[in-house]
Amino acid sequence: MGKNKDNIKKLPFYSRHLIKEHDEGLHYNSLFKHQEWWYYTVLFNNPKSELKNWSVAVSFSKFPHTDAIKFIVHEDTKKNYGNIYLKPAGTCKASNSNVDIKIGNSYAKGKYPQWQICTDNKKIDTPEISVKLNFQAKSLPMWIIKNTGLNLTSSLFGYYCIMRCDTKGIVTINDKKYNVEGIGYHDHTWMPMLKETTGEKSEPKIIDFNVWDWLTIHFDNGWDAFIGKFHSSDRFPISKIFPGSLSITRDGKKLNECYFFNITYLEYQKTSFPNVIIPKKIQIKGFKINPINGQFFIDIIYELENIRECIPRNPPTWGQWEATGKVYGEIKMFRKKIKLNGWGIMELTHNI
């Protein structure tokens, strides 16, 4: 990874693969109130891992009206733990340079290509679980759409991800420690809030930046993918025509991507809310023709197998469902069909 780090220093300022210290830190703009989060996931798929095929998702979030930690643990069965734990606004302390975030005893710190995260749910949930993990990037940073940060703390919007990291550390469950190791993912997102909410149902909007489908995939052949799309406030069918990001990297250095693609819910399942159903199986189809990079067509299925429902507010106005599951399908690139199999973590949200 040292070679990649040296190559980044030579990249032009507008590069899709360049992040600097202020891109990784907290953003502020006097014209808009920001929502911002730093997200880490990992699948412990290394044969040496003591919690084989478990996964962890951690997100540090800062909003104008509240702060939050999301801490979700999935077993290799259908058992799962954790929630979104809301904190008073101002609890999250973050620097505008590099990743340096702290919420109580939980923190994330570092800069590309290395970060360390530490968090727990002690005294607020059972079983009591804590994680201390080190992330080492094994791919270049990938700006979604383009380099929107430009190393400015006043940037209005930004989204970059590191699709593959070597991740290792310790997971402690009720005082018993486990050595873990696997494939990690990290992203950082910030955007202006169109309307601040205080727990009451917000007014309808054409696009609600709190309603999305989000999916990161690690394929068995070493490829990685990110798929994300925002939806209308009540997930109206018109959402299907909205652009999103479907990005695939074979080597962590180059992207194949398209912005218009279909996410089709093939099978549904109930939630704890009678008016909300979520998918059990989805199909993702994307197609792009590019005279320089060639064409690709992707058709994959994702099956949601282990789902954690997170309803952070009472009374509930918004919910998040985080799932792990298998991925299979094919991609056609350069006139060759390639079978794809892998594992993914999906996050979807819905107004209630």
Secondary structure as GFF3:
##gff-version 3
##sequence-region A 1 352
A	DSSP	alpha_helix	2	9	.	.	.	ID=ss1
A	DSSP	alpha_helix	21	24	.	.	.	ID=ss2
A	DSSP	beta_strand	34	43	.	.	.	ID=ss3
A	DSSP	beta_strand	55	62	.	.	.	ID=ss4
A	DSSP	beta_strand	66	74	.	.	.	ID=ss5
A	DSSP	beta_strand	80	88	.	.	.	ID=ss6
A	DSSP	beta_strand	93	94	.	.	.	ID=ss7
A	DSSP	beta_strand	99	103	.	.	.	ID=ss8
A	DSSP	beta_strand	106	111	.	.	.	ID=ss9
A	DSSP	beta_strand	114	120	.	.	.	ID=ss10
A	DSSP	beta_strand	129	137	.	.	.	ID=ss11
A	DSSP	beta_strand	142	143	.	.	.	ID=ss12
A	DSSP	beta_strand	158	173	.	.	.	ID=ss13
A	DSSP	beta_strand	176	192	.	.	.	ID=ss14
A	DSSP	beta_strand	208	219	.	.	.	ID=ss15
A	DSSP	beta_strand	224	231	.	.	.	ID=ss16
A	DSSP	three_ten_helix	237	241	.	.	.	ID=ss17
A	DSSP	beta_strand	245	249	.	.	.	ID=ss18
A	DSSP	beta_strand	256	258	.	.	.	ID=ss19
A	DSSP	beta_strand	261	270	.	.	.	ID=ss20
A	DSSP	beta_strand	277	290	.	.	.	ID=ss21
A	DSSP	beta_strand	294	303	.	.	.	ID=ss22
A	DSSP	beta_strand	306	310	.	.	.	ID=ss23
A	DSSP	beta_strand	318	333	.	.	.	ID=ss24
A	DSSP	beta_strand	336	351	.	.	.	ID=ss25
###
